[in-house]
Amino acid sequence: MKPTDDLKVFITNRDSICDECGENLGRKAWIILTRDKGALCLSCADLDHLIFLSPGNAALTRRAHKHSTLTAVVLKWSQSRKRYERQGLLIEEAALEKAEKECLADEEVRVRRQKREAERREEIDLQYIRDFAQRVRQLFPSCPLGREVAIAEHACLKYSGRVGRTATAKSLEENAIRIAVIAHIRHVETPYDRLLAKGYDRRNARARVEEKVDETLSKWEH
């Protein structure tokens, strides 16, 4: 079983010499401190086969750490904060490769899931529009062919705040369907939009086309 405490590797901020091989390591050397031999270079400490994993990907770091039999925390002294700060991990290359494959698999799974959910949402919306259109045709059997689809697509447009997005409409209640049909008639079968363009407010414009709306609605219902 792997020890709970990782080895600690320090990045020096002054010239260092390995106390075992005697090599001058210079500044910013990576060393490990031992009680009996003092400062050792990574080669003498038998850690030079490990590779450095910088921080930034928590999942990758966590998995690589789990898979690596031997690990070491890399620390560097912060002069401003007066403390050692973690720079990353030294881990076995095979552990990193395994962790990278797992994270890649996660990403692929995530992308597939997102695609599947998007397709499902699209299917649900398309089915909803079909159901909405069918309900329009049931309630207004004499409306021109194809208008039921146009009404449904307009009323159910995502994020539109239109009547088709309401809970009442989603249950395909008659009143909500009727509101959507009236809105369609108002815009398509009457001069309502032209009145608005001329400066009429909505109340006055609606009043002017109300008779035409009622007449068309009655015709479509029979």
N, CA, C and O of each residue as an XYZ file, in Angstrom:
888
protein
N       0.849     -1.192      0.000
C       0.000      0.000      0.000
C       0.888      1.246      0.000
O       1.938      1.269      0.641
N       0.470      2.243     -0.699
C       1.218      3.475     -0.825
C       1.141      4.298      0.463
O       0.067      4.377      1.060
N       2.238      4.912      0.912
C       2.211      5.707      2.133
C       1.300      6.906      1.985
O       1.102      7.425      0.886
N       0.746      7.339      3.110
C      -0.207      8.462      3.067
C       0.504      9.780      2.825
O      -0.084     10.696      2.248
N       1.784      9.903      3.261
C       2.526     11.144      3.093
C       3.473     11.018      1.906
O       4.282     10.091      1.856
N       3.380     11.939      0.953
C       4.286     11.934     -0.191
C       5.671     12.405      0.225
O       5.839     13.123      1.210
N       6.651     11.978     -0.553
C       7.990     12.545     -0.384
C       7.934     14.021     -0.759
O       7.031     14.463     -1.469
N       8.897     14.759     -0.279
C       8.932     16.199     -0.565
C      10.212     16.541     -1.309
O      11.318     16.231     -0.867
N      10.028     17.183     -2.438
C      11.143     17.671     -3.241
C      11.112     19.187     -3.193
O      10.066     19.804     -3.397
N      12.277     19.789     -2.919
C      12.344     21.238     -2.778
C      13.100     21.847     -3.950
O      14.128     21.325     -4.382
N      12.581     22.951     -4.454
C      13.288     23.739     -5.462
C      14.079     24.800     -4.709
O      13.502     25.668     -4.056
N      15.385     24.727     -4.802
C      16.228     25.634     -4.005
C      16.227     27.040     -4.586
O      15.983     27.244     -5.775
N      16.506     28.002     -3.717
C      16.632     29.387     -4.179
C      18.063     29.893     -4.026
O      18.322     31.095     -4.077
N      18.993     28.943     -3.838
C      20.417     29.301     -3.762
C      21.237     28.137     -4.309
O      20.700     27.057     -4.552
N      22.509     28.352     -4.498
C      23.381     27.296     -5.013
C      23.364     26.097     -4.077
O      23.432     26.235     -2.856
N      23.270     24.915     -4.683
C      23.202     23.694     -3.882
C      24.178     22.657     -4.413
O      24.504     22.644     -5.600
N      24.641     21.788     -3.521
C      25.517     20.684     -3.869
C      24.917     19.405     -3.322
O      24.458     19.372     -2.181
N      24.916     18.356     -4.120
C      24.411     17.071     -3.656
C      25.397     16.492     -2.654
O      26.583     16.360     -2.956
N      24.928     16.150     -1.484
C      25.804     15.650     -0.425
C      26.257     14.217     -0.652
O      27.088     13.711      0.102
N      25.726     13.550     -1.679
C      26.165     12.183     -1.948
C      27.122     12.115     -3.128
O      28.208     11.545     -3.019
N      26.720     12.695     -4.257
C      27.597     12.621     -5.430
C      28.530     13.815     -5.547
O      29.487     13.790     -6.321
N      28.251     14.856     -4.781
C      29.110     16.026     -4.774
C      28.915     16.963     -5.952
O      29.669     17.926     -6.094
N      27.948     16.716     -6.783
C      27.726     17.554     -7.963
C      27.176     18.914     -7.556
O      26.303     19.022     -6.695
N      27.707     19.944     -8.195
C      27.207     21.305     -7.979
C      25.908     21.451     -8.772
O      25.918     21.418    -10.002
N      24.813     21.611     -8.073
C      23.494     21.632     -8.706
C      23.051     23.020     -9.138
O      22.108     23.164     -9.915
N      23.742     24.055     -8.625
C      23.396     25.425     -8.967
C      22.112     25.892     -8.294
O      21.603     25.240     -7.382
N      21.599     27.022     -8.752
C      20.341     27.543     -8.217
C      19.150     26.834     -8.833
O      19.247     26.252     -9.914
N      18.040     26.887     -8.143
C      16.781     26.282     -8.587
C      16.932     24.782     -8.828
O      16.272     24.215     -9.699
N      17.795     24.155     -8.059
C      17.950     22.707     -8.147
C      16.792     22.023     -7.442
O      16.188     22.568     -6.517
N      16.502     20.824     -7.901
C      15.458     20.023     -7.275
C      16.142     19.013     -6.368
O      16.895     18.162     -6.842
N      15.892     19.100     -5.091
C      16.587     18.248     -4.128
C      15.606     17.625     -3.153
O      14.475     18.086     -2.998
N      16.066     16.561     -2.496
C      15.313     15.966     -1.403
C      16.198     16.011     -0.172
O      17.403     15.773     -0.262
N      15.625     16.308      0.950
C      16.390     16.433      2.190
C      16.240     15.150      3.006
O      15.131     14.672      3.246
N      17.381     14.605      3.425
C      17.375     13.407      4.258
C      18.098     13.690      5.564
O      18.941     14.584      5.640
N      17.759     12.919      6.587
C      18.377     13.141      7.900
C      19.851     12.711      7.924
O      20.697     13.370      8.527
N      20.129     11.592      7.256
C      21.489     11.060      7.376
C      22.441     11.546      6.304
O      23.645     11.627      6.545
N      21.923     11.879      5.102
C      22.815     12.266      4.017
C      22.649     13.723      3.586
O      23.381     14.187      2.711
N      21.718     14.442      4.173
C      21.533     15.843      3.824
C      20.762     16.020      2.540
O      19.759     15.344      2.314
N      21.225     16.929      1.689
C      20.538     17.233      0.435
C      21.002     16.298     -0.662
O      22.202     16.127     -0.876
N      20.063     15.701     -1.349
C      20.377     14.795     -2.449
C      19.722     15.278     -3.731
O      18.598     15.779     -3.721
N      20.443     15.119     -4.838
C      19.827     15.385     -6.138
C      18.828     14.269     -6.431
O      18.829     13.233     -5.765
N      18.003     14.483     -7.402
C      16.964     13.489     -7.692
C      17.564     12.169     -8.160
O      16.997     11.105     -7.912
N      18.699     12.234     -8.828
C      19.341     11.004     -9.277
C      19.802     10.160     -8.103
O      19.553      8.955     -8.067
N      20.469     10.779     -7.149
C      20.939     10.050     -5.976
C      19.781      9.611     -5.076
O      19.895      8.623     -4.349
N      18.685     10.336     -5.126
C      17.517      9.986     -4.320
C      16.636      8.965     -5.026
O      15.586      8.577     -4.515
N      17.080      8.529     -6.223
C      16.315      7.559     -7.018
C      14.927      8.067     -7.373
O      13.954      7.313     -7.394
N      14.858      9.347     -7.649
C      13.578      9.940     -8.057
C      13.646     10.525     -9.463
O      12.685     11.136     -9.931
N      14.778     10.340    -10.136
C      14.952     10.990    -11.437
C      14.142     10.319    -12.544
O      14.092     10.830    -13.663
N      13.509      9.184    -12.252
C      12.645      8.538    -13.250
C      11.229      9.097    -13.236
O      10.429      8.816    -14.128
N      10.928      9.894    -12.209
C       9.595     10.489    -12.114
C       9.488     11.686    -13.037
O      10.489     12.329    -13.351
N       8.269     11.985    -13.474
C       8.046     13.159    -14.321
C       7.184     14.168    -13.573
O       6.405     13.819    -12.687
N       7.349     15.414    -13.953
C       6.658     16.496    -13.247
C       5.280     16.737    -13.843
O       5.114     16.855    -15.057
N       4.310     16.807    -12.966
C       2.936     17.129    -13.358
C       2.555     18.438    -12.694
O       2.396     18.511    -11.476
N       2.411     19.466    -13.508
C       2.046     20.779    -12.960
C       0.585     20.808    -12.578
O      -0.192     20.001    -13.088
N       0.176     21.717    -11.690
C      -1.230     21.809    -11.288
C      -2.083     22.400    -12.404
O      -1.565     22.918    -13.394
N      -3.390     22.314    -12.229
C      -4.299     22.920    -13.205
C      -5.433     22.011    -13.609
O      -6.504     22.474    -14.002
N      -5.195     20.702    -13.512
C      -6.247     19.742    -13.835
C      -6.409     18.829    -12.638
O      -5.661     17.866    -12.469
N      -7.385     19.136    -11.816
C      -7.547     18.420    -10.549
C      -7.828     16.935    -10.760
O      -7.307     16.093    -10.029
N      -8.649     16.614    -11.755
C      -8.991     15.206    -12.005
C      -7.770     14.426    -12.455
O      -7.549     13.297    -12.016
N      -6.978     15.025    -13.330
C      -5.768     14.367    -13.806
C      -4.782     14.158    -12.665
O      -4.200     13.083    -12.527
N      -4.599     15.179    -11.857
C      -3.681     15.082    -10.724
C      -4.129     14.013     -9.744
O      -3.323     13.205     -9.282
N      -5.392     14.010     -9.434
C      -5.924     13.040     -8.471
C      -5.736     11.608     -8.966
O      -5.338     10.733     -8.197
N      -6.013     11.371    -10.219
C      -5.901     10.023    -10.763
C      -4.443      9.596    -10.904
O      -4.089      8.460    -10.588
N      -3.610     10.502    -11.374
C      -2.194     10.166    -11.517
C      -1.580      9.850    -10.161
O      -0.784      8.920    -10.034
N      -1.947     10.614     -9.164
C      -1.456     10.386     -7.807
C      -1.902      9.012     -7.303
O      -1.135      8.308     -6.646
N      -3.129      8.640     -7.609
C      -3.658      7.360     -7.165
C      -2.925      6.197     -7.839
O      -2.647      5.181     -7.203
N      -2.617      6.351     -9.117
C      -2.009      5.258     -9.872
C      -0.499      5.160     -9.684
O       0.093      4.121     -9.976
N       0.121      6.214     -9.206
C       1.579      6.209     -9.077
C       2.002      5.594     -7.746
O       1.596      6.056     -6.679
N       2.819      4.550     -7.821
C       3.308      3.917     -6.595
C       4.188      4.871     -5.805
O       4.125      4.928     -4.577
N       5.006      5.617     -6.530
C       5.921      6.574     -5.898
C       5.566      7.978     -6.360
O       5.460      8.241     -7.557
N       5.386      8.862     -5.413
C       5.067     10.254     -5.739
C       5.843     11.192     -4.833
O       6.282     10.811     -3.749
N       6.002     12.416     -5.292
C       6.666     13.419     -4.478
C       6.038     14.775     -4.746
O       5.780     15.139     -5.894
N       5.801     15.502     -3.697
C       5.272     16.865     -3.819
C       6.436     17.815     -4.040
O       7.433     17.769     -3.319
N       6.304     18.665     -5.030
C       7.350     19.653     -5.328
C       6.988     20.966     -4.655
O       5.901     21.505     -4.864
N       7.904     21.474     -3.849
C       7.675     22.686     -3.063
C       8.725     23.741     -3.375
O       9.872     23.431     -3.697
N       8.308     24.981     -3.272
C       9.233     26.098     -3.503
C       8.962     27.174     -2.478
O       7.808     27.464     -2.162
N      10.022     27.767     -1.957
C       9.890     28.804     -0.947
C       9.402     30.102     -1.567
O       9.956     30.581     -2.557
N       8.347     30.670     -0.967
C       7.832     31.967     -1.401
C       8.360     33.033     -0.465
O       8.014     33.064      0.716
N       9.188     33.895     -0.991
C       9.778     34.944     -0.167
C       8.719     35.925      0.323
O       8.801     36.418      1.448
N       7.728     36.209     -0.517
C       6.700     37.178     -0.141
C       5.759     36.629      0.927
O       5.337     37.358      1.825
N       5.431     35.335      0.828
C       4.502     34.733      1.779
C       5.205     34.021      2.932
O       4.568     33.598      3.896
N       6.538     33.895      2.818
C       7.334     33.268      3.884
C       6.859     31.842      4.175
O       6.661     31.454      5.326
N       6.686     31.090      3.112
C       6.265     29.702      3.295
C       6.576     28.926      2.024
O       6.774     29.499      0.953
N       6.614     27.588      2.174
C       6.763     26.740      1.000
C       5.402     26.567      0.327
O       4.392     26.339      0.993
N       5.389     26.676     -0.992
C       4.152     26.536     -1.742
C       4.276     25.397     -2.750
O       5.325     25.197     -3.363
N       3.212     24.681     -2.900
C       3.178     23.515     -3.780
C       3.253     23.936     -5.241
O       2.536     24.837     -5.675
N       4.127     23.276     -5.993
C       4.313     23.577     -7.408
C       3.737     22.505     -8.323
O       3.453     22.754     -9.494
N       3.571     21.313     -7.770
C       3.059     20.208     -8.561
C       3.485     18.885     -7.965
O       3.844     18.810     -6.790
N       3.444     17.834     -8.782
C       3.778     16.487     -8.327
C       4.819     15.852     -9.228
O       4.864     16.120    -10.429
N       5.662     15.004     -8.637
C       6.487     14.090     -9.402
C       5.812     12.726     -9.334
O       5.532     12.218     -8.248
N       5.555     12.143    -10.482
C       4.834     10.876    -10.526
C       5.451      9.967    -11.584
O       6.269     10.403    -12.394
N       5.054      8.724    -11.566
C       5.523      7.773    -12.564
C       4.842      8.033    -13.902
O       3.658      8.365    -13.959
N       5.603      7.877    -14.963
C       5.079      8.169    -16.295
C       3.894      7.276    -16.639
O       2.916      7.735    -17.229
N       3.983      6.001    -16.271
C       2.889      5.077    -16.571
C       1.604      5.506    -15.872
O       0.511      5.355    -16.417
N       1.744      6.046    -14.653
C       0.572      6.511    -13.907
C      -0.070      7.702    -14.598
O      -1.294      7.818    -14.664
N       0.781      8.590    -15.114
C       0.254      9.754    -15.821
C      -0.467      9.330    -17.093
O      -1.542      9.845    -17.401
N       0.118      8.398    -17.830
C      -0.510      7.927    -19.067
C      -1.871      7.293    -18.780
O      -2.833      7.510    -19.517
N      -1.942      6.515    -17.712
C      -3.202      5.879    -17.344
C      -4.236      6.931    -16.953
O      -5.403      6.852    -17.337
N      -3.784      7.911    -16.185
C      -4.698      8.981    -15.757
C      -5.190      9.787    -16.948
O      -6.356     10.176    -17.007
N      -4.287     10.038    -17.904
C      -4.677     10.804    -19.093
C      -5.729     10.047    -19.905
O      -6.667     10.655    -20.422
N      -5.579      8.728    -20.019
C      -6.558      7.929    -20.745
C      -7.921      7.985    -20.057
O      -8.958      8.093    -20.711
N      -7.900      7.909    -18.734
C      -9.164      7.956    -17.991
C      -9.849      9.302    -18.162
O     -11.064      9.375    -18.347
N      -9.059     10.368    -18.099
C      -9.644     11.707    -18.255
C     -10.157     11.913    -19.671
O     -11.179     12.567    -19.878
N      -9.442     11.350    -20.649
C      -9.895     11.445    -22.029
C     -11.205     10.705    -22.201
O     -12.120     11.174    -22.877
N     -11.278      9.521    -21.570
C     -12.520      8.746    -21.622
C     -13.654      9.532    -20.992
O     -14.774      9.535    -21.501
N     -13.361     10.204    -19.875
C     -14.372     11.032    -19.220
C     -14.882     12.107    -20.164
O     -16.083     12.365    -20.246
N     -13.945     12.732    -20.876
C     -14.310     13.807    -21.787
C     -15.176     13.264    -22.922
O     -16.165     13.879    -23.319
N     -14.779     12.093    -23.436
C     -15.569     11.487    -24.505
C     -16.972     11.136    -24.017
O     -17.964     11.359    -24.711
N     -17.029     10.586    -22.817
C     -18.328     10.240    -22.227
C     -19.170     11.493    -22.033
O     -20.370     11.499    -22.306
N     -18.514     12.569    -21.553
C     -19.220     13.818    -21.314
C     -19.770     14.387    -22.622
O     -20.907     14.854    -22.675
N     -18.955     14.342    -23.673
C     -19.393     14.858    -24.972
C     -20.551     14.031    -25.517
O     -21.527     14.575    -26.034
N     -20.431     12.698    -25.394
C     -21.509     11.831    -25.875
C     -22.797     12.083    -25.094
O     -23.885     12.125    -25.670
N     -22.662     12.251    -23.776
C     -23.838     12.486    -22.948
C     -24.505     13.803    -23.327
O     -25.729     13.885    -23.432
N     -23.677     14.841    -23.533
C     -24.227     16.140    -23.903
C     -24.939     16.065    -25.250
O     -26.001     16.659    -25.439
N     -24.332     15.321    -26.187
C     -24.948     15.172    -27.505
C     -26.257     14.416    -27.394
O     -27.256     14.788    -28.009
N     -26.245     13.347    -26.602
C     -27.445     12.545    -26.427
C     -28.561     13.354    -25.780
O     -29.722     13.264    -26.179
N     -28.191     14.150    -24.769
C     -29.191     14.967    -24.089
C     -29.743     16.039    -25.019
O     -30.933     16.349    -24.991
N     -28.849     16.607    -25.854
C     -29.308     17.618    -26.813
C     -30.267     17.007    -27.820
O     -31.298     17.589    -28.157
N     -29.901     15.806    -28.298
C     -30.787     15.119    -29.245
C     -32.119     14.789    -28.595
O     -33.173     14.892    -29.222
N     -32.061     14.394    -27.344
C     -33.292     14.057    -26.624
C     -34.175     15.285    -26.451
O     -35.391     15.221    -26.633
N     -33.545     16.408    -26.097
C     -34.311     17.654    -25.947
C     -34.952     18.038    -27.272
O     -36.098     18.485    -27.326
N     -34.173     17.851    -28.351
C     -34.698     18.187    -29.673
C     -35.861     17.277    -30.030
O     -36.873     17.727    -30.566
N     -35.709     15.983    -29.726
C     -36.792     15.038    -29.995
C     -38.043     15.399    -29.216
O     -39.156     15.355    -29.740
N     -37.839     15.758    -27.945
C     -38.981     16.117    -27.106
C     -39.683     17.350    -27.667
O     -40.911     17.391    -27.744
N     -38.894     18.360    -28.062
C     -39.487     19.576    -28.596
C     -40.204     19.308    -29.912
O     -41.299     19.820    -30.148
N     -39.573     18.493    -30.776
C     -40.213     18.183    -32.046
C     -41.513     17.420    -31.828
O     -42.515     17.669    -32.499
N     -41.481     16.498    -30.891
C     -42.695     15.752    -30.587
C     -43.758     16.668    -30.006
O     -44.945     16.539    -30.308
N     -43.313     17.594    -29.165
C     -44.241     18.555    -28.571
C     -44.900     19.415    -29.652
O     -46.105     19.666    -29.620
N     -44.088     19.854    -30.601
C     -44.637     20.658    -31.693
C     -45.636     19.846    -32.506
O     -46.693     20.345    -32.891
N     -45.287     18.587    -32.761
C     -46.228     17.727    -33.505
C     -47.540     17.561    -32.741
O     -48.623     17.620    -33.323
N     -47.429     17.353    -31.435
C     -48.636     17.188    -30.615
C     -49.452     18.476    -30.589
O     -50.681     18.458    -30.658
N     -48.730     19.599    -30.486
C     -49.394     20.903    -30.450
C     -50.138     21.131    -31.764
O     -51.292     21.559    -31.776
N     -49.448     20.836    -32.875
C     -50.062     21.031    -34.190
C     -51.281     20.125    -34.361
O     -52.305     20.541    -34.903
N     -51.158     18.901    -33.899
C     -52.276     17.967    -33.991
C     -53.477     18.469    -33.207
O     -54.622     18.341    -33.641
N     -53.193     19.044    -32.042
C     -54.274     19.583    -31.209
C     -54.934     20.787    -31.880
O     -56.149     20.959    -31.788
N     -54.142     21.616    -32.552
C     -54.693     22.749    -33.298
C     -55.648     22.232    -34.381
O     -56.744     22.760    -34.568
N     -55.201     21.188    -35.087
C     -56.034     20.633    -36.158
C     -57.327     20.035    -35.619
O     -58.369     20.117    -36.269
N     -57.262     19.430    -34.426
C     -58.457     18.855    -33.814
C     -59.466     19.933    -33.448
O     -60.667     19.776    -33.667
N     -58.964     21.032    -32.887
C     -59.858     22.088    -32.415
C     -60.304     23.024    -33.529
O     -61.374     23.628    -33.458
N     -59.469     23.136    -34.560
C     -59.788     24.050    -35.664
C     -59.602     23.295    -36.984
O     -58.665     23.560    -37.737
N     -60.501     22.362    -37.248
C     -60.349     21.456    -38.392
C     -60.370     22.141    -39.755
O     -59.909     21.570    -40.743
N     -60.898     23.356    -39.812
C     -61.003     24.029    -41.110
C     -59.896     25.051    -41.349
O     -59.957     25.810    -42.317
N     -58.914     25.080    -40.503
C     -57.814     26.028    -40.741
C     -57.040     25.552    -41.973
O     -56.961     24.349    -42.219
N     -56.475     26.468    -42.740
C     -55.764     26.091    -43.970
C     -54.690     25.041    -43.700
O     -54.053     25.048    -42.647
N     -54.500     24.157    -44.644
C     -53.545     23.067    -44.512
C     -52.127     23.614    -44.235
O     -51.638     24.494    -44.944
N     -51.509     23.088    -43.226
C     -50.149     23.510    -42.878
C     -50.091     24.617    -41.850
O     -49.051     24.847    -41.232
N     -51.204     25.302    -41.665
C     -51.200     26.387    -40.682
C     -50.998     25.860    -39.261
O     -50.396     26.535    -38.426
N     -51.500     24.656    -38.989
C     -51.361     24.107    -37.643
C     -49.893     23.952    -37.259
O     -49.527     24.149    -36.101
N     -49.051     23.600    -38.235
C     -47.612     23.449    -37.974
C     -46.983     24.822    -37.746
O     -46.183     25.007    -36.829
N     -47.354     25.772    -38.585
C     -46.812     27.127    -38.428
C     -47.193     27.712    -37.072
O     -46.373     28.351    -36.411
N     -48.436     27.490    -36.662
C     -48.892     27.985    -35.350
C     -48.100     27.322    -34.231
O     -47.655     27.986    -33.294
N     -47.929     26.009    -34.335
C     -47.213     25.278    -33.297
C     -45.758     25.712    -33.211
O     -45.248     25.941    -32.114
N     -45.083     25.828    -34.347
C     -43.665     26.204    -34.354
C     -43.471     27.606    -33.790
O     -42.512     27.865    -33.062
N     -44.383     28.500    -34.130
C     -44.278     29.868    -33.629
C     -44.552     29.928    -32.129
O     -43.827     30.582    -31.380
N     -45.599     29.243    -31.705
C     -46.006     29.296    -30.299
C     -45.009     28.592    -29.386
O     -44.844     28.978    -28.229
N     -44.342     27.557    -29.905
C     -43.485     26.708    -29.063
C     -42.010     27.037    -29.194
O     -41.169     26.292    -28.691
N     -41.679     28.128    -29.853
C     -40.270     28.473    -30.034
C     -39.564     28.533    -28.695
O     -40.032     29.187    -27.763
N     -38.431     27.844    -28.606
C     -37.682     27.782    -27.347
C     -37.315     29.177    -26.860
O     -36.991     30.063    -27.651
N     -37.371     29.351    -25.572
C     -36.921     30.563    -24.894
C     -37.671     31.815    -25.334
O     -37.234     32.934    -25.067
N     -38.797     31.623    -26.007
C     -39.492     32.783    -26.558
C     -40.422     33.442    -25.561
O     -40.770     34.613    -25.709
N     -40.828     32.691    -24.542
C     -41.816     33.225    -23.620
C     -43.205     33.212    -24.219
O     -44.136     33.762    -23.631
N     -43.363     32.586    -25.388
C     -44.658     32.547    -26.050
C     -45.572     31.545    -25.366
O     -45.152     30.763    -24.513
N     -46.818     31.595    -25.762
C     -47.844     30.820    -25.069
C     -47.544     29.326    -25.088
O     -47.870     28.614    -24.137
N     -46.933     28.853    -26.151
C     -46.658     27.435    -26.262
C     -45.650     26.906    -25.270
O     -45.541     25.693    -25.088
N     -44.901     27.799    -24.617
C     -43.902     27.366    -23.648
C     -44.466     27.277    -22.241
O     -43.762     26.858    -21.322
N     -45.716     27.661    -22.056
C     -46.303     27.645    -20.723
C     -46.717     26.236    -20.333
O     -46.908     25.368    -21.185
N     -46.850     26.027    -19.035
C     -47.255     24.709    -18.535
C     -48.644     24.345    -19.043
O     -48.909     23.183    -19.351
N     -49.525     25.330    -19.133
C     -50.886     25.075    -19.615
C     -50.862     24.591    -21.054
O     -51.570     23.654    -21.423
N     -50.032     25.249    -21.861
C     -49.944     24.857    -23.266
C     -49.336     23.474    -23.409
O     -49.739     22.693    -24.271
N     -48.356     23.174    -22.552
C     -47.695     21.876    -22.644
C     -48.642     20.732    -22.303
O     -48.423     19.590    -22.709
N     -49.677     21.041    -21.569
C     -50.693     20.020    -21.304
C     -51.748     20.014    -22.411
O     -52.717     19.255    -22.370
N     -51.527     20.896    -23.415
C     -52.388     20.972    -24.601
C     -53.839     21.303    -24.252
O     -54.772     20.792    -24.871
N     -54.009     22.159    -23.259
C     -55.346     22.588    -22.885
C     -55.934     23.491    -23.967
O     -55.222     24.244    -24.631
N     -57.220     23.396    -24.119
C     -57.888     24.074    -25.228
C     -57.679     25.588    -25.213
O     -57.455     26.187    -26.265
N     -57.749     26.206    -24.049
C     -57.629     27.659    -23.981
C     -56.267     28.145    -24.463
O     -56.167     29.155    -25.160
N     -55.212     27.410    -24.081
C     -53.871     27.801    -24.505
C     -53.718     27.644    -26.019
O     -53.115     28.494    -26.674
N     -54.256     26.576    -26.566
C     -54.206     26.375    -28.014
C     -54.965     27.488    -28.720
O     -54.530     28.006    -29.748
N     -56.095     27.840    -28.153
C     -56.926     28.893    -28.749
C     -56.187     30.227    -28.768
O     -56.260     30.966    -29.750
N     -55.487     30.531    -27.701
C     -54.715     31.783    -27.631
C     -53.658     31.818    -28.725
O     -53.449     32.846    -29.369
N     -52.997     30.684    -28.927
C     -51.960     30.613    -29.961
C     -52.560     30.804    -31.345
O     -51.970     31.472    -32.194
N     -53.733     30.218    -31.573
C     -54.394     30.353    -32.876
C     -54.843     31.794    -33.108
O     -54.697     32.329    -34.207
N     -55.384     32.407    -32.077
C     -55.807     33.810    -32.192
C     -54.623     34.702    -32.538
O     -54.732     35.590    -33.383
N     -53.485     34.460    -31.879
C     -52.285     35.259    -32.153
C     -51.865     35.096    -33.612
O     -51.485     36.067    -34.267
N     -51.933     33.884    -34.110
C     -51.572     33.632    -35.509
C     -52.527     34.368    -36.452
O     -52.093     35.029    -37.395
N     -53.816     34.246    -36.190
C     -54.811     34.915    -37.046
C     -54.585     36.418    -37.037
O     -54.642     37.079    -38.073
N     -54.333     36.935    -35.862
C     -54.156     38.381    -35.724
C     -52.994     38.874    -36.598
O     -53.096     39.908    -37.258
N     -51.908     38.127    -36.589
C     -50.713     38.565    -37.322
C     -50.788     38.249    -38.813
O     -50.264     39.001    -39.634
N     -51.437     37.143    -39.163
C     -51.397     36.675    -40.554
C     -52.642     37.044    -41.357
O     -52.548     37.323    -42.552
N     -53.794     37.048    -40.716
C     -55.054     37.227    -41.429
C     -55.638     38.628    -41.311
O     -56.673     38.908    -41.916
N     -55.019     39.498    -40.566
C     -55.549     40.858    -40.367
C     -54.420     41.888    -40.561
O     -53.247     41.517    -40.609
N     -54.770     43.161    -40.671
C     -53.748     44.206    -40.821
C     -53.140     44.647    -39.484
O     -52.633     45.763    -39.366
N     -53.194     43.780    -38.499
C     -52.738     44.128    -37.148
C     -51.299     44.668    -37.141
O     -51.030     45.703    -36.531
N     -50.391     43.980    -37.808
C     -48.991     44.409    -37.803
C     -48.822     45.773    -38.475
O     -48.014     46.594    -38.041
N     -49.590     45.999    -39.534
C     -49.495     47.295    -40.223
C     -49.994     48.420    -39.326
O     -49.466     49.531    -39.357
N     -51.014     48.123    -38.528
C     -51.534     49.129    -37.597
C     -50.470     49.482    -36.542
O     -50.281     50.648    -36.196
N     -49.794     48.460    -36.050
C     -48.729     48.720    -35.081
C     -47.628     49.570    -35.708
O     -47.084     50.474    -35.074
N     -47.306     49.259    -36.973
C     -46.255     50.008    -37.664
C     -46.650     51.465    -37.871
O     -45.791     52.342    -37.962
N     -47.939     51.714    -37.944
C     -48.419     53.088    -38.124
C     -48.467     53.866    -36.816
O     -48.720     55.071    -36.811
N     -48.221     53.170    -35.707
C     -48.191     53.867    -34.429
C     -49.343     53.567    -33.505
O     -49.404     54.114    -32.404
N     -50.259     52.712    -33.919
C     -51.347     52.324    -33.029
C     -50.773     51.575    -31.822
O     -49.822     50.805    -31.952
N     -51.365     51.811    -30.649
C     -50.941     50.978    -29.523
C     -51.643     49.624    -29.641
O     -52.594     49.479    -30.408
N     -51.180     48.659    -28.897
C     -51.685     47.300    -29.054
C     -53.180     47.181    -28.781
O     -53.890     46.453    -29.474
N     -53.649     47.899    -27.768
C     -55.063     47.802    -27.426
C     -55.941     48.291    -28.567
O     -56.910     47.627    -28.935
N     -55.609     49.447    -29.126
C     -56.412     49.995    -30.223
C     -56.298     49.149    -31.480
O     -57.273     48.959    -32.207
N     -55.087     48.641    -31.727
C     -54.886     47.813    -32.913
C     -55.683     46.518    -32.798
O     -56.291     46.064    -33.767
N     -55.673     45.935    -31.615
C     -56.424     44.700    -31.427
C     -57.931     44.941    -31.568
O     -58.658     44.120    -32.128
N     -58.371     46.065    -31.057
C     -59.796     46.384    -31.161
C     -60.228     46.513    -32.620
O     -61.336     46.119    -32.985
N     -59.352     47.062    -33.440
C     -59.684     47.277    -34.853
C     -59.751     45.980    -35.635
O     -60.454     45.900    -36.642
N     -59.026     44.956    -35.184
C     -59.023     43.702    -35.949
C     -59.830     42.601    -35.255
O     -59.880     41.466    -35.729
N     -60.454     42.943    -34.141
C     -61.153     41.926    -33.351
C     -62.249     41.214    -34.146
O     -62.396     39.995    -34.059
N     -63.005     41.974    -34.910
C     -64.098     41.380    -35.679
C     -63.569     40.375    -36.696
O     -64.132     39.294    -36.866
N     -62.484     40.741    -37.367
C     -61.875     39.854    -38.360
C     -61.320     38.596    -37.693
O     -61.426     37.501    -38.246
N     -60.741     38.747    -36.530
C     -60.208     37.603    -35.787
C     -61.334     36.635    -35.423
O     -61.227     35.427    -35.636
N     -62.416     37.189    -34.868
C     -63.546     36.346    -34.451
C     -64.168     35.626    -35.646
O     -64.537     34.455    -35.559
N     -64.276     36.336    -36.746
C     -64.856     35.759    -37.961
C     -64.011     34.592    -38.467
O     -64.541     33.538    -38.820
N     -62.691     34.790    -38.499
C     -61.771     33.744    -38.985
C     -61.754     32.560    -38.009
O     -61.723     31.399    -38.417
N     -61.774     32.876    -36.740
C     -61.758     31.824    -35.721
C     -62.980     30.928    -35.842
O     -62.889     29.703    -35.758
N     -64.118     31.568    -36.041
C     -65.363     30.812    -36.183
C     -65.343     29.931    -37.435
O     -65.831     28.801    -37.417
N     -64.779     30.455    -38.509
C     -64.698     29.700    -39.760
C     -63.791     28.481    -39.577
O     -64.102     27.398    -40.072
N     -62.686     28.651    -38.879
C     -61.730     27.547    -38.721
C     -62.238     26.460    -37.781
O     -61.789     25.315    -37.834
N     -63.186     26.838    -36.915
C     -63.687     25.864    -35.943
C     -64.683     24.873    -36.560
O     -64.983     23.839    -35.964
N     -65.182     25.190    -37.734
C     -66.238     24.355    -38.343
C     -65.767     23.694    -39.629
O     -66.529     22.963    -40.262
